[in-house]
């Protein structure tokens, strides 16, 4: 069994190297990784740089910005890393998420001849059912303690922060991809004002949520339709952002809102939660009240309708009665039009009402779908419903 034994030895060697021994970068490996990356990137005509969720665990956010400033590349972010890369950077081109990316972002990333992925996680959700048009031979992948160069060598025991800062000192500035982005991008259309008696639309809701954001707020996006609408929000510098992509768990956002507000009481949380997800963990609102938190919860209520099968439908709740049962919270507001939404936001953001506010947003049962959700769900469904590979 020599091949099996050698595989086990190689696995253990890599595990020990990356998890036990890599407190500091191996200087020889670091220098070799930077040298190889510089040669690879400086040959490219239109390289790009994409931030991933492992930027957080590597604590390499500032190093990422240092390299972004130096390299001149178009800068994108994976959906699960939104909020980890400054969106006010002059070369930021939006969220890279395959077929449901921000306008022109996928075209710029996937047409590049070199992509530098920093801390990515590629799974069925982030890759839109493994439909990304990327080629391994064009990619440098930087993980918290490892750098993998295209089809070439891997450099272990190289800390992400050290690698990015060293690369920033060596790489040649190249703005070609961002120049192409500026030529290609068409301005987004404005969301029109609703008529006085017109039912509230989800895109109108998020237009007003955009105007609430500042460095003193943080956004929590529930799994589902809020994923896609919140990805379109332009985050001011210092605005927090959290959503859970790894498992696509619904209901996590209520507990996340509770935990985030308790840990970061300098920010006011704006939570965007569907009625189905809210029903999974609604009892956490009780703890929010007990802890005197001041989050603003937008419940996107389409009457319990979840698409693709009757089995997905849920029993609609009387949320007014539920909140009354938990606590007589006078900052519970139900809205059905843009006019009522505006009035509710004024109440919620009034300095005198610096407390928990629950806004029940009534929308049409089919208005929680959008182009991105339909495209993403069909691709992920196709990938996950395929027959297993024959053994």
N, C-alpha and C positions, 0 to 999 in steps of 0.2 A: 504493500500500500504506500509506496514512496510518494506518489503524487498527492494523495490525501494528506499524508503527514506534512509534506512541504507546504500545502495550502494552509493547514492549521497553524504551522509555525509562522507563515507570512501574516496570517490574520492576527495572531497574538502579538507579533512584532509591531504591526501597525497600531493595534489597540493600545499597547503600552506607550508607544511613541506619541500618540495623539492625545491620550487621556491622562497619562501619569507623568510623562517626562517633559511635556511641552509647557512649562511655566514661563520659559523664555524662548525666544526664537533661536534655533540653531543658526549661528551666524554664517556658516558656510552654505547651508541650504537657502538661507534668505538671500544672500548675494547671488547665488545661482538662479534662483527663481526670478529675481528682479532682472538680471541680465537676459534671461530667456524671454521674459514678458516684454521688455523694452524692444528687443529685436523683432518680436512678433508684431507688436502694436505699431511700431514706427514704420513697418512695411505696408500697413493697411492704408487704403485710400480714404475710407469713411468709417472709422471705428466708433462704437457706442459703448456706453457704460450703464449697467442696470443694477440697482440696489435691491437686495433681498432681505427676508426677515431675520436672518442670522446676524445682520448688522447689530441688532440689539444685544444678543448674548455675547458678541465679541467686543461690545462697547467701542465700536469703530466708527461711529457716526461722524465725528469731527475729522477723522482721517479720510473718510470718504469725500467730505466736502473739500478738504485740502487737495486731494487728487482731482476732483471735479474742476476746481479752479485752475489747476495747472494744465490739464490735458486738453481742454477745449471741446471735448466730445459732447454729443447730445446725451443728456442724462434722463433715464427713465427709472421707474420703480415697479417692482412686482406688487400685485394687489395686497398681499399680506404684509408688505413693508411700508404701506402708506403711512405717512407721519414720521418715518425714520429718515427721510430725505427731504431737505427743504424745498418746498414747491415754489418758493420765490427766487430760486436760483435762475440766473439769466438763460441757462441752457436746458432747463427742465422741460421735457416734452410729454410728461403725463404717465399714466399707468400702462405698463406693458402686460397684456393679458390675452395674447393671441387674438382670436377673432372678435373679442369684446373689449379691445384696448381703447384708450383715449384716441380721439381723432388723429389720424396720421402716425400715431406712435408705433403700431405694429409694422407698418410699411417701412418706417425708418429703421427700426431694430432688425427686422428680418431681411432687409436688403443690404445691411452692413456687411463688410468683408472681415470684420473682427468684432466680437462682443466680449466685454469684460463683465462677467456676472459676479457680484460681490455678495456672498451669503445667501444664495438662492435655495429654495426648496421646490423641487419639481414633483408634483403629484397630479392626480387626475383633476383636481379642482383648479390648481394654479396653472395647469397646462391646457385647460379646456378640453379634457378628454384626450390628452396627448396629441393635440393637433397643432402644436407650435411648429412653425416652419424654420427651425434652427438646425444648423449643422455642427456636429461636434468638432470638426476640424477648424472651425472658425472661432471657437470659444476658449477663453481663459476663465476658469471657475475658481474663485477664492472663497474658501471656507474658513471658519474661525482659526484653524491651525493647520491648514493644508492648501496648497496651490496646485491646480491641475492645468496643464498647458495643452489644449487641443488634443491631438492624437499622440502627443509627445510625453515627456516625463511628468511625474508628480513629485512635488517637493513637500515632505512632511516636516512637522515641527517648525512651521513658519507661521507666526501669529499674524492675523489679518491686519491689525493696526500697523504693525511694523512694516509689512509688505506694502500697504497703500502709501504710507508716508515716504518710504524709500523710492517707490515707483514715481511719486509726484516730483521728486528731484531729478528724475532721469528721462521721463517721457517727453516726446516732442508734441507741442500743441497742434491740434488738428480740428478745425471747426467744420469740416465738410459736411458731416451728417446733419449738424444743426442748421447749416445754411440751406441744405435741401429741405429740412423740416419747415423752415420759415417760408420757403418758396411754395411749398405744397399745402400748408395749412390754410383752410378756409375758416373765417370767423363763424363761431357757433351762433345759431339763431336765438333771438330773445324769446323767453317764455311770455306769451301774451297775457294781459290782464284778463281775469275772469269777468263774465257778466254778473250783475248783482245777484241773480237767482240761480246761477249756474253751479252744479255740484262741484265740489272741490276735487281737483286733479292732483295726483301725486307729484308731478313735476312742478306744479305751483307751490306745493308744500315745501319742496326742497329749495326752490328759489328763495323763499323766506328764511329757511334754515341757514342758507349761505350767508345771509345778511346778519345773522346772529353770531357768527364765528369771530373770535379774536384770540389773542395770546392768553386770555384768561378762561378759555373754554376748552373742552375736549369732547370728541365725538365717539360714541359707541354705536356700532352698526350691527344689528342683528343679522343672523344668517338668513339669506333669501333675498327678497327684493331690495332691502336696505343696503346689501352689499353693493349693488350696481349703482344705486342713486347716490350713496355716500362716496363712492369712488370718484364721482364727478365733482364733488365739492372741492373748491380751491382753499387749501388750508393756509391761514395766515401764519407767519412765523411764530412758533411757540404753541400753536394749537395742537392739543393731543389728539390721537386717533387710535382706536382699537377695533379689530374685528377678528373672528376666529375662522380660519380657513382650513386648518389641517384636517379636521374631522367633519366640518360642516354641521356642527351640532346646533339645533334650534333650541332656544330658551336660555342659552348661556349668557346672553347680554344683560338680563335682569340682575343676575348675581355679579356680573362684571361691572355693571353700573354701581352696585352697592360697594364692591371692593375698591374700585377706582376712586370713588368719591371719599371713601374713608381714608385712603392713603394719600390722596392729592387734594386736600381741602382748599388749596389756593385756586383751583379751577372749578368752574361750574360745568357739570356734565350735561351734554345734550344727547339723549339716547333715542335712537330710531328703531322701534320694535314693532314687528307684526303681531297681530292678535293671536295667531297660533303659537308663536314663540313665547309670548307673554304668558299664555295659559300654562306653560310648562313649569314656570318658576315664579308665579305671581306673588307668592307669600313673602318674597324678599322685600317687597314694598313695605311690609310691616316693620322690618328691621331698619330700612331707610328712615322711616318716620321716628323710630325709637332713637336712632343716632342723630336725629335732627339734620339730615342731609338736605341739600338744596338743588338736586338735579332737576332737569326738565325732561320728562318722558313724553315723547310723541308716540302714541299708540296708533299705528296705521291699521285701521279697522275696516276690513271689507266684508264683514258679516260672517267670518269663519270660512270663507271660500278659499280652498287650496286647489290648484289646478291639477289636471292629469289624473282623473279617477275619482269616483264618488267616495271611495274609501278614504280619501284625503280630507274630505270635508269635516269641519269640527262644529260643535255646538257653540253658537254665539252667546256671549255673556252680556249681562247687564252690568257694565263696568262702573256705572254710577253707584249702583247698589253695592258692588264689591268694595269699592273704595270707602263708602260710608260704613261698611261692616268693619273694615280694618281701622278706620279713623275718620272722623268728620272733617275731611280735608277740604277746605273751601276753595283751594286752588285746583280743584278738579273742574275741567272745562271741556265740554263737548262742542266740536265745530263741524259744520257741514258746508261752508262756503269760504271763499277767500276773505271776505269782509270779516267773518267771525274769527278766522285764523289770525288775521292782523290784530284784532282786539285781544285775543288770547295771548299773543306774544307780547303785547304791551303790558298786560297784567303780569305775565311770567317774568319779564325782565325788569320790572319796576324795582328799584332799590329797596322799597318798603316790603316787597314780597320775596325776600331772599330766603326762600324755603322750597321744599319739594313741590313741584307742579306737574300735574298729570293732564295731558291734553289728548283727548279721545278724538282722533281725526277720522271722520266717516267718509269713506270713498266708495266708488262703485265696485261691485264684486270682481270686475275684470280689469280695474284700473291699476292693479299692482303689478301688471306685466309690462315689460318694455323690450325693446329690440335685443338688448344685451342678455337679459334673462332667458329669452326664448332661444337665442343662439347658443349660449353657454349650456343650458340644460339639455338641448338636443344633442350636442357634441359629447357631453359627459355621459349621457344616457347610452349613446351608441358605443362608447368605449367600455362602459361597465357592464353592458348586457351582452357582450360578445361571448362566444363559446370559449371554454378554456383551451389552452394549447394542448395538443395531443402529447401524451408521454411516450 
